[in-house]
Amino acid sequence: MACDLWLVPLVDVLCHSPDNPFAEEISAYDKALTASGLPPVPVFGYMPGLSGDVAPVAGFDYDALHLLRRAYLLHLCGLAVTPVDELGSDYEQLLEMFEPTARQSHLVWHYDHAGAYVPVDFPAPLSTDELLEGGGPLGSSHGLLRDLRTVAPALGIDPANPPPAPAPPPRPPGLEEPAVPVPYQEGPFARERHVWLGLHAAATRSLGQGSMIMFS
């Protein structure tokens, strides 16, 4: 099934609007952040070139996302990062064996169909009852970028000079609709690299523009 990433500009024209569609989510994120001694979700003043428009930034399928997470866990735990054609039971075994490590990862410990990353730096994903009832653990865009840079060499990517990101999907697919077919690059980690590039584009734009990354 398809997984989409959207950028939500954290600008006052959207966040302070009475019609803000993300008001409940941001309120829950603020509670989780402040309960951990962190600043709330930042809201930026309007600047030319910015607006409150929400836009897609990347799209891929769930299995490809889990393949990237598998590669990250293997790499972080000092195991050989080997390519596979399909997601097998070894990923679930990795999550069970290295759960404490997985819980510290913004890339791994996050829902793949809901939830958000915010441009606030904190070491591990935040989980509260309210968050888990809604979109799942809250991630940090800073933390996501660190995780991506960690796994990049295992996928043959130079994190300091990555290839161009793939174009975002032309339209959001339906909930049960497969991801829009994309031409993968050649190589054993083509699907992992595709997701890595999409997430990297989202994380860098989140930090550069002051945006929130939303899964859908």
JOFENUR-V651319 format. One record per residue. N is the residue number from 1. PSI is psi in whole degrees, 0 to 359 (* if undefined). OMEGA is omega in whole degrees, 0 to 359 (none if undefined). Layout:
n=[N/N]
psi=[PSI/PSI]
omega=[OMEGA/OMEGA]
//
This chain:
n=[1/2/3/4/5/6/7/8/9/10/11/12/13/14/15/16/17/18/19/20/21/22/23/24/25/26/27/28/29/30/31/32/33/34/35/36/37/38/39/40/41/42/43/44/45/46/47/48/49/50/51/52/53/54/55/56/57/58/59/60/61/62/63/64/65/66/67/68/69/70/71/72/73/74/75/76/77/78/79/80/81/82/83/84/85/86/87/88/89/90/91/92/93/94/95/96/97/98/99/100/101/102/103/104/105/106/107/108/109/110/111/112/113/114/115/116/117/118/119/120/121/122/123/124/125/126/127/128/129/130/131/132/133/134/135/136/137/138/139/140/141/142/143/144/145/146/147/148/149/150/151/152/153/154/155/156/157/158/159/160/161/162/163/164/165/166/167/168/169/170/171/172/173/174/175/176/177/178/179/180/181/182/183/184/185/186/187/188/189/190/191/192/193/194/195/196/197/198/199/200/201/202/203/204/205/206/207/208/209/210/211/212/213/214/215/216]
psi=[160/148/124/145/133/144/126/104/127/62/154/330/338/309/330/4/139/343/15/115/349/16/315/317/314/323/317/321/319/317/316/320/311/328/337/10/24/159/155/175/125/145/128/149/154/137/151/134/346/152/181/15/133/134/146/146/337/159/140/177/159/316/320/322/316/329/320/318/320/313/320/313/316/313/315/328/8/21/159/130/101/140/148/153/327/156/119/191/345/331/316/322/321/316/322/315/323/39/315/322/317/322/341/355/125/333/317/312/73/145/154/6/359/175/184/162/135/152/57/133/122/153/322/154/146/137/126/166/319/319/318/333/341/259/2/189/146/127/164/133/324/314/320/317/321/315/318/319/328/315/345/311/328/340/3/26/133/109/338/343/67/159/165/145/147/156/145/160/144/338/154/126/163/167/318/8/140/160/151/127/138/149/106/152/164/152/162/339/38/315/319/319/321/314/318/313/322/315/322/318/318/315/316/322/326/316/323/327/349/52/159/138/126/135/146/*]
omega=[185/176/182/172/179/173/178/181/181/181/186/182/175/188/181/179/176/179/180/182/182/185/181/180/181/177/178/179/178/180/181/181/182/177/178/179/182/176/179/177/183/175/186/176/180/173/176/182/177/175/177/183/176/186/175/180/181/177/179/180/185/183/180/177/179/175/177/178/177/180/180/181/178/182/184/182/176/179/181/177/183/178/175/179/182/178/181/183/182/179/177/178/177/180/180/184/186/183/178/177/181/182/179/187/177/177/187/190/184/176/180/182/182/178/189/166/180/181/175/185/173/193/184/178/180/178/172/179/181/179/183/176/181/186/180/182/179/180/176/176/176/181/177/180/177/179/180/179/180/185/186/183/180/180/181/180/173/184/179/181/184/175/177/179/175/179/176/180/182/179/177/178/177/187/182/183/177/179/177/181/179/176/180/174/176/175/185/181/186/182/178/180/179/179/180/182/178/179/179/177/180/183/181/177/176/181/182/184/187/182/175/177/180/172/173/none]
//
